[in-house]
Amino acid sequence: MLSEKENFLRALSGEVPEYVPRYNIFWGVRPSIFVGERVNGVGKDMYGVEWTNEGSAFEAALPRNDVFLLDDIRHWRDVIKFPDFSGLDWDAMAKKDLKDTDPELPRGGGISAGGFFQSLMAFMGFTEGLVACFEEPEEVKALLNYLCDNYLSLADNYLKYYEPDYISFGDDIAHERNPFVSLEVFHDIFEPVWRRYIKFFKDRGYLAVHHNCGHFEAFLDDVVDMGFNAWDPAQESNDLSAIKSKFGNRLMICGGFESRRFLPHIDVSEEEIRDAVKQLLDRLAPGGGYAFFGGVLAPDPVSQQRTEWINDEFTKLRGTYYS
């Protein structure tokens, strides 16, 4: 029987797995140099962006929405500075960063401090960041390629010392109902730098997982063309059945389980939760091209109990879809 890692990587490569793979968005390991002064996500990152968890869901840290580094994209060269990592002890850092990883599970990872769209919004805020895309697209492109240049300058050392099983790259460019930018803007500004970044790793033979929350399906043709093998978290605002039918095993759907329907304040029974898991697997697991990622990401006892039911039902069913 294949191990969890072997089974997941088999499905990621486009083959039919032995059993429905489990996926975890938190398998990715990035170098700790990108943390900056942040503790549990709060504080200044390596660029100087201030992150806070005040008022956010489940105390998740986000860039502050009232203090920004950059108020004019034309001045980015004076403000955004990539740190000098030339004297870094990669071996020591990697050993420290990887010491708590489970060798029996797949190891994802990447070499960016965040997505390119997300970085622009963290530097400028959504209003000024989106206006910059409209008024000064060439300056936005120059900034994003500056970030990409510096990330890729570290990539060989990253691959050598961290030895990822696959590359993970995320850049949340969509809301639950719609993308934040049009396809025209995406193709002009963001798609080229995404493609350039992931090409480095694809040229070296790596499988790749793309992360994007929200209503993202309009971008999936490009994502597949870039060489990504999977996409998470695949929220229900996308037509997941149509996506599976269109791409088959060329794009593994990782997730698809809308845990917000089972948050503690919602009245739902154990039977309904277990039935939701079965319905999802029945719809997306047949033929491969799917990995399960589910649970209620909150620390309260009700959420923890519901997560136990979700994962117990998945464990019971995962071996029943492939002969």
N, C-alpha and C positions, 0 to 999 in steps of 0.2 A: 504494500500500500504506500502511495506517495505521502511524503510529509506535508505539513501545511505549506511550507515554503515551496517545495517542488510542485505541489498541486496548483498553487497560485501562479507561479511563474509559467507553468504549462498553459494555463488559461490565458495569461497575459500575452503569451506568444501566439495566440490564436487557435490553439488546439482545444479539444474537448477535455475537460479535467476528469479525474476519477470521481470526484464529489464536488458539490458546490463550494467554491473557495470562500474563505472568510477574508475580508479586507479591513484595514484600519487606516484611517487618514493620518494617524499619528505615528505610523511606522517610519516616516521620513526623518532623517538625521542630517542637520546642517551644521557647519562649523560654528562653534560657540563665539568666534570672533565677531559674528554679526549681531550679537545680543547688545553690545554697547554697555550702557550703565543700567539696563533694565533688570529688575528683580521680579520674578513671576509675571513678566510682561509689562510691568509698570516702571516708568522712568524714561530716560533719553536713549534712543537707539544710536547706532554708530554714526548716523548723519546729524544727530541733534534733534530729531523729531521727538516731541514729548508724547508719551503714551499713558493712558489712564484707564482704570476700570470703573470709574464712578458713573453710575447710571446705565451700565451696559448689562446685557443679559448674561446671567451665570458668571458675573464678574470677569468676563472676557475683556482683555486689554485692547483698546483701540486708540488711534491717534487723537489727540485733543482736537476739538472742533472750534476752538476759540483762539488758538495760538498756532501760527504757521511760520515756517522757515522762509518761505519764498512768496513775495507778493507780486513779482513781475518776472515772467518766464525768461525775459531777455537778460536778466541778471543772474541766471542760474550758475554760471561759471564762477561767480564771486561768492556764491553761497553754498552750493553742494560740493562737498569735498570727500572723495573716497580715501579712507585711511591708508597709511603706508604699512603694509603687512610684509615687507621684504625680509625682516629678520625673524619671521614666525617659525616656531618649532612645531611643524606639522605633526610629527610623530607623537610628541607628548600630548598635543591637543586632541588628536584623534583617539588616542587611548583613553583619555579622560571622557570625551564625549560619547564613546561607544561602550563604556564599561558596564552600563546597565541594560544594553540591548540583548535581546534573546536570539541566540544563533539559530534557533529552530524556526524563526519567523523571517519573512522577507525583509530586507533592509532597503528602504527607499532613500532618496535624498537628492540634494541639489546644491548649487553654489551661489544662489541669489539671496539677498536679504529681504526679499519680497517681490511680488509681481511688479511689472513695469507700470501698468495702469494704477495699481494700488500705491506705488511709491510716489507717482505724480500727485495723486490726491492727498497723500500724507504730507507732502511738501507744501502744497498750496491750498488744500481744501477743495471740496467738490465744485463750488461755484467758480473759483478762479482757475482751477485745473481744467474744467471743461471749456471755459471761455478761452483759455490758452490754446486748446486743441483747435478751436475755431479761428482765432485771430493770428496765432503764431505757430502753425503746425511744424514748420521747419526747426524752430527752436525746441519744441517738444521732442521731435525726433533726435535732435542733437543731444539733448539731455539723456534720453533713454539709451541711445547708443553708447554714450559715455559710461553709463551704469553697466551695460552689457559688456563693453570692452574690459572693464575692470573685473567683473565676475569671471569672465572666461580666461583672464590672465591667471586666475587661481585654480582653474578647473583641473589641470593635469595633476597638481598636488592633491586636490580633493579626491580624485579618482584613485590615486595611488594609495593614499593613507586611509580612506574611509571605505573603499571597496563596496560600493552600493550594488544591490542586485538589479535595481532599476532606477531611473531618474524620475523624480516628481517635480512638477512645476505648476504653480498656481498663480492666478491673477484675476481676482473676482471682479469681473467687468459687467456683471448683470445683477439686477434686482429680481425679486421673485416673479414679477410680472413682465418685465421688459429689460433689455440690455441698457446700460448707461450711455452707450454710444451707438451710432448707426453703423451698418455694415460698411458704408463708404468711409467713415472715419476709421473704423477698425482696419480696413484694408490699407488705408493710407499711412496710419501712424503705428498701430500696435501689432498687426499681423507680421510685418517684416522683422521686427525685433524679437518677437516670439519665435519665429521661424529660424532666425539666425542663432538664437540661444540654444534651441533644442537640436539644431543641425550638428552642433559641435559633438553632442553625445550620441546622436544617431549615427554619425560617421564613424564612431568608435564601437558601434555594435550594441548599444544599450537599448533596452525596452524603456518606454516612457509612459507615465501617468499624468494626465492633466487634471488640475483641480479648478473648478469654477462653480460657485453657487448660483442659484437663481435660474431665470429663464434664459438658457444659454444655447438652445438647440440651433439657432440660426448660424452659429459659428462652427458647428461640428464638422461640416465639410472641410473647412480650413484646418481644423485640428487633426483630422484624419490624414489630410494631405501632407501636413507637416511631419507625420510619422508617429504621432501619439498612438499608443496601443490601448489606452483605457481613459475613462473620464469618471471623476467623482465630484460631488456626492449624488449627482443625477436626481435632483428634486422633482417632485410630482407635477410641478408647473410645466414641465416639459412632457411631450408625448413620448413616453419611454417605449411603448409598444411599437410605435412607428419608427423610432430610432433603432431599436433592435432589428426590426424587419429590414431597414435600409442598409445598415452597416454590418449586421451579422457579427461574426467573430473578429472582424477587423477593428472593432472598438468595443472593448469590454466595459459594460456598465457596472460601476462600483457604487452600490448604495441603492437608491430608489425607494428607501424606506423613510417615509415622512414622520419622524418621531414627534413632531409638534402636535400631531393629532392625539398624542398620549401623554401630554404634560399633566402634572399633578392636579391642576384645577379643572381638568376635563373629566367628566363622569364616563368611564369606560370600564368594561369588565375584563377579566383575564381571558375569557373565551373570545371576546372581540379582538383583543390584542393578538392572541395566537392565530386567529383566523386571518388577520391582516398579514401576518408573516407568510402563511400558507398561500394566500392569494397572490402575493408578490412573487414568491418563488415559482408558483405555477405559471405565472405570466412571463417571467424573464429568465428563469434558469434553463428551460429545455434547449438543448443543442449547444450549450456553453455560452461564452461571451457575457458572463455575469458573475459578479462576486458580491456577497452580502456584507453590508455594513449597517448596523442598526442598534438602537438603544436610545434612551432618554438621557441626554447629557446634562444632568443636574444632580447635585449631591444629596438631595432630600430622600428620606426613606421610601416615599411613594415611587419616585422615579427609579430608585435602585431596584425596587421590587418589580416594576414593570420591565426594566432592562433584563432582569433575570428571566422573566417569562419569554421575552422576545428571543433571547439567545438560547434558551432551552428549547423552544419550538424550532428554531433554525437548526440546532444540533440534531434533533430528532428527524428532521426532514432532509437534511443536506445530502444524505447518501442514497436518496430514492430516485434521482433524476437521470442517472447515466448507468448504462449496463456495463 
